Amino acid sequence: MSKVVTTYHQRVAQEKRALIVTAATELFLELGYDRTSLARIAERSGVSRATLFKQFPTKAALFDAIVTESWATADEEAPPPAGDIVAGLGAIGRRYAELLSRPQMTDLFRIVIAELPRFPELANAQFSHGKLPYFESVRGYLLAEHEAGTVRIEDVELAAAQFLGMISNYVFWPALLVPGWKVSAERVAQVVDEAVRTIAARYALPGSGTRARGGRS
């Protein structure tokens, strides 16, 4: 019985956490980070102040949660195993495009950009808790492929930036700047496939079985 009760309380806590994060994101966009109080967030989310303060004692902690959840993959997938650069980058690229297509990702960047002059720490949090860990996972995957002998990449950091940039420059940045910008699922798939082909053509070693093969796995 105690296990059932514990599970129930955990589920309720998770639901309230989601309500708090959603309310905070909405208010940060509507009023700005500075003008949004924790009390107002509690009121918008429909939870008590005590509940909110228990989970998020400061606005900074709440913003960190927004960043972490915006960048989290659905099941916290690890990078693909090394051995097939086309299949591996295809999986990573599709995951990245899905991540960038989430409304909460656009909201996060808009908050950071709007508040950057007064609250540069928000940009630092966004980078250190969101972008950097994700980037490092991609860099680590490319390094594993290099060590496995499927590719030769002297600068894996640059290669990771090249790959992710080819996707974000089409899928994400226009959506952030241009109202109503939409990219079809078919177009997103094409963008990812071309990014994979470009990286494979540049770095795959002859005989690895990946240079000539393109497209989704």
N, C-alpha and C positions, 0 to 999 in steps of 0.2 A: 504493500500500500504506500509506504514511504517513497518508493521509487516512482510510483505513478504520480504522487503529489509533487515530487521534485520536478518531474518532466513537465507537468502542467505549469508550474511556476516559471520554469525556464522558457516555455513557449510564450507565456504571457509577457515576460520580460523582453523577449525578442520582438514581440508585436509592438510593445510600447516604445522600444528603441527605434523601430522602423518609423513609427508615427512621429517621434521626436526629430529624427534626422530629416524626414520629409518636410515637417513644419519649419525647421531651421533653414533649410535650403530655400524654401519659398520666401521666408521673411528676409533672408540675406539679400535675395534678388529684389524684393519689393522695397525694402527700407534701407538697405546697406548694412554692412557688418556692424558698424559703430552704433547705429540707432536701434539695433535689435537686441533686446534684453533677454536673459534666460527666462524671466517671468513671462514675457510675451510669447516666447516659444512654448512654454508649458501650457499657456492658455490656448494657443492655436492647435497644439497637438492633443489637447484634451486629457492631459495627465497632470497629476499634482506636482507642485514645485519640489516637494520632497523626493518624488520619484525621479524627476529630471536631474536634480542635484546629485542624487545617488549614482546615477549613470554618468553624468557629465557635470563635474563641479565647476567647470569654466567654459567660456565660449571657445577658447582655443582647443580644448579637448573635444568639443562637439565638432568643430571644423575638421580636426584630424580624423574623426569618424566619418565625416562626409567624404573626405579624400580617400580614405581606405576603402570604403564601400563602393565608391565610384570606380575605382581601379580593380576591384576584386573580380576575378573570373567566376563563373557560375559554380564551379566545383573545385576551384583552386588547383587547376591542372598544372602538373609539372611540365617543363619543356619536353618535346618528343625525344626519344632515344636517337643517338647519332647513327649514321649509316646511310641515310637517304636524304640529301639536302632538299630535294624537290618536295618530297612528302612532308618532311619536317617543317620547312618554311611555309608550305601550303597550310598546314594546320595552325601554325603561329599567326600567319597573315589573316586567316579567316577569323581567328579568335580576336585579333587586334581590331579588325574592321568592325566586328560586333560590339566590342568595347567602346570604340569611338562613336558608334551610332546611337548609344544610349542617351536619352534626354538629360540624365543626371550628369553626364560627362560635359555636355555643353554648358549646363548650369554652373558646374564647378569652375570652368574656365572663365565664364562671364563674371562670377563673383571675384575671382582672383584678379582679373584685369581691371575691374571697376575699383577695387580697393587697394591696388598695388601702391599708389603714391603714399597712402597713409598707413597701410598695414603690409609692409613688405614681408613680414613673417608668414603671411598666408601663402605667398608664392613659394617661400622656402618649405613650408609644410606640404604644399601640393607636390613639389619636386621630390622631397626626401621620402615622403610616405606613399607617393603614387607613381609618378613617372620614372623615378630612378630605379626602384625595385623591379618594375616591369622591364625596363631597358636592360637591367643587369641579367635578367633571366634569358633574354634574347641573346645578349652578348655571350653568356655562358653556353648557350646552345651552339652558337657558331664556333666558339672555341673548342667544344667537344667534337664538332665535325672536322675542324682543322686537325685535331689530335688523332682522329680516326682515319685521316688520310683521304677523305672524300673531297676536301677542298684545301686550297692553300690561301690563307688569309693572314697577311702580315699585320693588319690593323683591324682586329675584330670589333673594336669600338666604332670605327668609321663604317664598317660594313653593316653593323646593326643599325646605325643612324640612317644609312642609305636605304635599307630595306623598309624600316618603319616610316621614313619620310615619304617614300613613294606612295605609301598607302594613305597616310594622314593628310598629305597635301591635296588629295582628291576627295577623300571621304569626310574629313573632319573640318579643316580650316575654312572652306567655303561655307559650310553649314553654320559656323560660328559667326561669320561676317555677313552673309547674304540671307535675308529673310526668305523663307520658303524653299531654300535649297534642298532638293531631294535627289538621292541616288538610288536607282533601282537595285534590287538584289542581284540581277544579272550583271549590271555594270560593276557592282562591288566585286563580284566573283572575277570579272575580267581584270579589274585593277590589281587584285591580289595575284592572279595568275601571271600577269605581266611583270609584277615586281619579283616574283619567284624566278621567272625565266631570266630576268636581267641579272639577278645575283648569281644564279647558277652559271650563266654564260660567262660572267666575270671571274668567278672563283673556283668552279668545279674543276677537278683534275682529270686529265684524259684517262679513260679506262675506269673511272669511278661509276659509270653507268647512269650518271645524272645529267651530264652536259647536254645531250641531245633530247632528253625527255622533258617536256614542259607540261603545263596545265596542272589541274588539280589531281590529287592522288585519289 
